[in-house]
Amino acid sequence: MAVPITRSDPDPSLDDFGDRLDAKLKQRAKDDADQAARDGQTKGIGAGLRIVSDLVAGVAVGAFLGLGIDAVFGTSPWGLIVCLLFGFGGGVSNAIRSAQAIGQASENEDA
């Protein structure tokens, strides 16, 4: 059988316990909302960097391939120009594909 514990002098810190608890819970909810906003912003930055890197990678591969073709066949600057255009087209295509995939993923998260 449990014996109830009684105090002759109540702890004054218990009087405002509910107020302190409410304040702490409100602060935690605000902190959680702030963290969610930062997470959303971080996802946006990551998505933007992915799209930019797709575009830059396509142009860089085209440029290096064009320079290689020019060096081997001596067709300077035509290999660079043609491969750079193809690289730019491929980079834009990959960037669009990445943007569509990111958009589809965000629609799935919202649903």
N, CA and C of each residue as an Amber inpcrd file, in Angstrom:
protein
   333
   0.8380000  -1.1630000   0.0000000   0.0000000   0.0000000   0.0000000
   0.8950000   1.2410000   0.0000000   0.6040000   2.1740000  -0.9480000
   1.4130000   3.3770000  -1.0800000   0.9910000   4.4150000  -0.0680000
   1.9780000   5.0390000   0.4940000   1.7280000   6.0770000   1.4870000
   1.8450000   7.4200000   0.7890000   0.8000000   8.2540000   0.8410000
   0.8990000   9.5570000   0.1870000   1.9100000  10.4470000   0.8930000
   2.6360000  11.1800000   0.1030000   3.6340000  12.1020000   0.6480000
   2.9830000  13.4700000   0.7640000   3.0250000  14.0090000   1.9320000
   2.4660000  15.3450000   2.1460000   3.5760000  16.2580000   2.6100000
   3.4340000  17.5000000   2.2570000   4.4140000  18.4990000   2.6630000
   3.7290000  19.5050000   3.5580000   4.4360000  19.9130000   4.5220000
   3.8700000  20.9250000   5.4060000   4.0010000  22.3200000   4.7890000
   5.0790000  22.5440000   4.0180000   5.2600000  23.8270000   3.3590000
   5.3340000  23.5910000   1.8430000   4.3190000  24.0190000   1.0830000
   4.3310000  23.7760000  -0.3640000   5.4690000  24.5410000  -1.0290000
   6.0200000  23.9050000  -2.0400000   7.1230000  24.4950000  -2.7950000
   6.5850000  25.6500000  -3.6380000   7.1070000  26.8450000  -3.4970000
   6.5780000  27.9760000  -4.2720000   6.8260000  27.8160000  -5.7730000
   7.8330000  27.0280000  -6.1540000   8.0960000  26.8520000  -7.5730000
   7.0200000  26.0100000  -8.2450000   6.2530000  25.2550000  -7.4760000
   5.1750000  24.4570000  -8.0530000   3.9660000  25.3060000  -8.4000000
   3.8420000  26.4710000  -7.7830000   2.6940000  27.3270000  -8.0390000
   2.6510000  27.7980000  -9.4910000   3.8030000  28.1560000 -10.0250000
   3.8270000  28.6580000 -11.3990000   4.3210000  27.6050000 -12.3950000
   4.2710000  26.3590000 -12.0090000   4.7380000  25.2830000 -12.8860000
   3.9480000  25.2410000 -14.1950000   2.6380000  25.3750000 -14.1130000
   1.8060000  25.3500000 -15.3220000   2.1590000  26.4750000 -16.2750000
   2.4140000  27.6610000 -15.7340000   2.7870000  28.7990000 -16.5730000
   4.1350000  28.5720000 -17.2470000   5.0760000  28.0570000 -16.4860000
   6.3990000  27.7820000 -17.0600000   6.3280000  26.6820000 -18.1060000
   5.4910000  25.6680000 -17.8430000   5.3270000  24.5800000 -18.8060000
   4.7040000  25.0940000 -20.0950000   3.6710000  25.9200000 -20.0000000
   3.0430000  26.4980000 -21.1920000   4.0300000  27.3360000 -21.9870000
   4.8300000  28.1450000 -21.2830000   5.8210000  28.9750000 -21.9720000
   6.8510000  28.1040000 -22.6840000   7.2860000  27.0340000 -22.0390000
   8.2660000  26.1330000 -22.6470000   7.6870000  25.4320000 -23.8800000
   6.4270000  24.9880000 -23.7900000   5.7840000  24.3190000 -24.9230000
   5.5960000  25.2690000 -26.1010000   5.2460000  26.5280000 -25.8100000
   5.1110000  27.5170000 -26.8840000   6.4610000  27.7760000 -27.5470000
   7.5220000  27.8680000 -26.7440000   8.8570000  28.0870000 -27.2880000
   9.2890000  26.9050000 -28.1560000   8.9800000  25.6940000 -27.7050000
   9.3440000  24.5050000 -28.4840000   8.5800000  24.4690000 -29.8040000
   7.3000000  24.8200000 -29.8000000   6.5110000  24.8550000 -31.0350000
   7.0830000  25.8950000 -32.0010000   7.4950000  27.0500000 -31.4550000
   8.1000000  28.0860000 -32.3050000   9.4270000  27.5960000 -32.8820000
  10.2340000  26.9460000 -32.0680000  11.5090000  26.4190000 -32.5400000
  11.2980000  25.3620000 -33.6180000  10.2940000  24.5050000 -33.4460000
   9.9930000  23.4840000 -34.4550000   9.5570000  24.1150000 -35.7660000
   8.7510000  25.1730000 -35.6900000   8.3060000  25.8660000 -36.8990000
   9.4920000  26.5280000 -37.5980000  10.3880000  27.1280000 -36.8230000
  11.5830000  27.7480000 -37.4020000  12.4600000  26.7000000 -38.0780000
  12.6020000  25.5430000 -37.4650000  13.4160000  24.4730000 -38.0450000
  12.7980000  23.9680000 -39.3410000  11.4770000  23.8500000 -39.3780000
  10.7980000  23.4010000 -40.5930000  11.0130000  24.4030000 -41.7220000
  10.9930000  25.6940000 -41.3950000  11.2410000  26.7190000 -42.4190000
  12.6700000  26.6270000 -42.9370000  13.6310000  26.3920000 -42.0320000
  15.0230000  26.2530000 -42.4690000  15.2060000  25.0090000 -43.3290000
  14.5280000  23.9190000 -42.9790000  14.6340000  22.6990000 -43.7730000
  14.0940000  22.9160000 -45.1750000  12.9750000  23.6270000 -45.2800000
  12.4080000  23.9140000 -46.5960000  13.3300000  24.7800000 -47.4180000
  13.9610000  25.7490000 -46.7870000  14.8950000  26.6210000 -47.4920000
  16.1140000  25.8370000 -47.9490000  16.6020000  24.9340000 -47.1210000
  17.7590000  24.1210000 -47.4790000  17.4460000  23.2150000 -48.6570000
  16.2430000  22.6580000 -48.6710000  15.8490000  21.8190000 -49.8040000
  15.8160000  22.6310000 -51.0860000  15.3330000  23.8640000 -51.0120000
  15.2840000  24.7190000 -52.1920000  16.6690000  25.0560000 -52.7160000
  17.5820000  25.3320000 -51.8120000  18.9550000  25.6370000 -52.2200000
  19.5940000  24.4130000 -52.8600000  19.3650000  23.2480000 -52.2640000
  19.9140000  22.0110000 -52.8290000  19.3600000  21.7260000 -54.2140000
  18.0750000  21.9640000 -54.4020000  17.4600000  21.7360000 -55.7080000
  18.0410000  22.6920000 -56.7460000  18.2120000  23.9460000 -56.3610000
  18.7970000  24.9160000 -57.2870000  20.2220000  24.5700000 -57.6680000
  21.0040000  24.1440000 -56.6890000  22.3860000  23.7530000 -56.9880000
  22.4370000  22.5340000 -57.8960000  21.4980000  21.6130000 -57.7200000
  21.4670000  20.4250000 -58.5850000  21.1710000  20.8160000 -60.0260000
  20.2310000  21.7250000 -60.2320000  19.8820000  22.1520000 -61.5860000
  21.0490000  22.8900000 -62.2290000  21.6800000  23.7750000 -61.4850000
  22.8270000  24.5230000 -62.0190000  23.9810000  23.5870000 -62.3450000
  24.2260000  22.5960000 -61.4830000  25.3300000  21.6740000 -61.7400000
  25.0590000  20.8140000 -62.9680000  23.7950000  20.4600000 -63.2170000
  23.4710000  19.7250000 -64.4440000  23.8070000  20.5490000 -65.6810000
  23.4620000  21.8240000 -65.6440000  23.7330000  22.6970000 -66.7850000
  25.2330000  22.9050000 -66.9820000  25.9340000  23.1830000 -65.8970000
  27.3830000  23.4290000 -65.9960000  28.1200000  22.1690000 -66.4350000
  27.7000000  21.0200000 -65.9370000  28.3590000  19.7680000 -66.3120000
  28.1980000  19.4880000 -67.7990000  27.0190000  19.7360000 -68.3470000
  26.8030000  19.5160000 -69.7800000  27.6990000  20.4030000 -70.6210000
  27.8060000  21.6620000 -70.2600000  28.6550000  22.5990000 -71.0090000
  30.1260000  22.2050000 -70.8660000  30.5440000  21.8250000 -69.6590000
  31.9470000  21.4540000 -69.4400000  32.3160000  20.1950000 -70.2270000
  31.4530000  19.2040000 -70.2160000  31.7370000  17.9720000 -70.9760000
  31.8160000  18.2800000 -72.4650000  30.8920000  19.1100000 -72.9450000
  30.9370000  19.4900000 -74.3580000  32.2150000  20.2240000 -74.7140000
  32.6470000  21.1340000 -73.8430000  33.8710000  21.8910000 -74.1150000
  35.0930000  20.9830000 -74.1390000  35.2060000  20.1000000 -73.1500000
  36.3690000  19.1990000 -73.1250000  36.3580000  18.2340000 -74.2990000
  35.1910000  17.7360000 -74.6540000  35.0970000  16.8350000 -75.8010000
  35.4660000  17.5720000 -77.0860000  34.9800000  18.8100000 -77.2280000
  35.3100000  19.6080000 -78.4110000  36.7960000  19.9220000 -78.4970000
  37.4050000  20.2630000 -77.3650000  38.8460000  20.5200000 -77.3680000
  39.6320000  19.2620000 -77.7410000  39.1660000  18.1130000 -77.2570000
  39.8280000  16.8550000 -77.6070000  39.7140000  16.5430000 -79.0870000
  38.5490000  16.7390000 -79.6450000  38.3540000  16.4990000 -81.0830000
  39.2160000  17.4500000 -81.8960000  39.2610000  18.7100000 -81.4860000
  40.1100000  19.6760000 -82.1940000  41.5850000  19.2940000 -82.1160000
  42.0330000  18.8010000 -80.9790000  43.4390000  18.4290000 -80.8170000
  43.7800000  17.2080000 -81.6660000  42.8660000  16.2420000 -81.7360000
  43.1470000  15.0130000 -82.4850000  43.0500000  15.2450000 -83.9770000
  42.0250000  15.9410000 -84.4280000  41.7840000  16.0780000 -85.8650000
  42.2360000  17.4130000 -86.4340000  42.6330000  18.3470000 -85.6170000
  43.1150000  19.6470000 -86.0870000  42.0230000  20.4760000 -86.7400000
  40.8230000  20.3990000 -86.2260000  39.6850000  21.1180000 -86.8070000
  39.3330000  22.3740000 -86.0280000  40.2890000  22.9310000 -85.3230000
  40.0330000  24.0610000 -84.4360000  39.3740000  25.1940000 -85.1980000
  38.4230000  25.8310000 -84.6980000  37.6370000  25.7370000 -83.4780000
  36.3000000  25.0110000 -83.6720000  36.1380000  24.3350000 -84.7930000
  34.8140000  23.7730000 -85.1210000  34.3970000  22.6390000 -84.1790000
  35.2950000  21.8170000 -83.7700000  34.9400000  20.7490000 -82.8300000
  34.4610000  21.3270000 -81.5060000  35.1620000  22.3660000 -81.0500000
  34.7680000  23.0230000 -79.7960000  33.3870000  23.6570000 -79.9220000
  33.1480000  24.3570000 -81.0200000  31.8670000  25.0410000 -81.2000000
  30.7160000  24.0410000 -81.2550000  30.8570000  23.0100000 -82.0530000
  29.7800000  22.0270000 -82.2180000  29.5390000  21.2660000 -80.9160000
  30.6030000  20.7910000 -80.2790000  30.4340000  20.0260000 -79.0360000
  29.9410000  20.9110000 -77.8980000  30.3240000  22.1680000 -77.9010000
  29.8340000  23.0890000 -76.8890000  28.3230000  23.3000000 -77.0380000
  27.8590000  23.4110000 -78.2710000  26.4200000  23.5400000 -78.5010000
  25.6780000  22.2710000 -78.0740000  26.2290000  21.1120000 -78.4300000
  25.5990000  19.8590000 -78.0030000  25.6240000  19.7280000 -76.4690000
  26.7230000  20.1290000 -75.8570000  26.8240000  20.0820000 -74.3970000
  25.8280000  21.0090000 -73.7340000  25.6540000  22.1940000 -74.3110000
  24.6810000  23.1360000 -73.7720000  23.2670000  22.5670000 -73.8990000
  22.9590000  21.9830000 -75.0430000  21.6430000  21.3630000 -75.2390000
  21.4050000  20.2210000 -74.2600000  22.4140000  19.3900000 -74.0680000
  22.2950000  18.2920000 -73.1160000  22.1630000  18.7910000 -71.6860000
  22.8890000  19.8380000 -71.3470000  22.8000000  20.4120000 -70.0030000
  21.4350000  21.0050000 -69.7260000  20.8870000  21.7120000 -70.7080000
  19.5390000  22.2780000 -70.5510000  18.5170000  21.1610000 -70.4180000
  18.6630000  20.1250000 -71.2220000  17.7470000  18.9840000 -71.1460000
  17.8070000  18.3180000 -69.7630000  18.9980000  18.1030000 -69.2530000
  19.1440000  17.5080000 -67.9160000  18.6030000  18.4250000 -66.8280000
  18.8090000  19.7400000 -66.9620000  18.3080000  20.6880000 -65.9680000
  16.7830000  20.6860000 -65.9510000  16.1610000  20.6410000 -67.1210000
  14.6980000  20.5870000 -67.1940000  14.1890000  19.2930000 -66.5860000
  14.8480000  18.1930000 -66.8850000  14.4420000  16.8990000 -66.3350000
  14.5730000  16.8960000 -64.8080000  15.6350000  17.4740000 -64.2860000
  15.8220000  17.5650000 -62.8370000  14.7550000  18.4500000 -62.1950000
  14.4420000  19.5650000 -62.8300000  13.4200000  20.4670000 -62.2910000
  12.0580000  19.7850000 -62.2570000  11.7540000  19.0130000 -63.2990000
  10.4850000  18.2930000 -63.3080000  10.4440000  17.2380000 -62.2150000
  11.5450000  16.5390000 -62.0000000  11.5960000  15.5150000 -60.9500000
  11.4570000  16.1500000 -59.5700000  12.0940000  17.2890000 -59.3610000
  11.9930000  17.9830000 -58.0780000  10.5670000  18.4820000 -57.8610000
   9.9450000  19.0150000 -58.9190000   8.5680000  19.4690000 -58.8150000
   7.6180000  18.3250000 -58.5050000   7.8290000  17.1900000 -59.1390000
   6.9950000  16.0150000 -58.8850000   7.1740000  15.5270000 -57.4470000
   8.3980000  15.5420000 -56.9540000   8.6640000  15.1030000 -55.5800000
   7.9940000  16.0390000 -54.5800000   8.0140000  17.3390000 -54.8360000
   7.3780000  18.2780000 -53.9050000   5.8560000  18.1400000 -53.9410000
   5.2830000  17.8170000 -55.0980000   3.8390000  17.5810000 -55.1760000
   3.4680000  16.3290000 -54.3880000   4.3070000  15.3130000 -54.4570000
   4.0420000  14.0780000 -53.6990000   4.1280000  14.3250000 -52.2020000
   5.0470000  15.2050000 -51.7490000   5.1620000  15.5200000 -50.3240000
   3.9530000  16.3000000 -49.8380000   3.4140000  17.1780000 -50.6870000
   2.2550000  17.9870000 -50.2910000   0.9780000  17.1580000 -50.1800000
   0.9060000  16.1010000 -50.9770000  -0.3150000  15.2750000 -50.9730000
  -0.4020000  14.3710000 -49.7690000
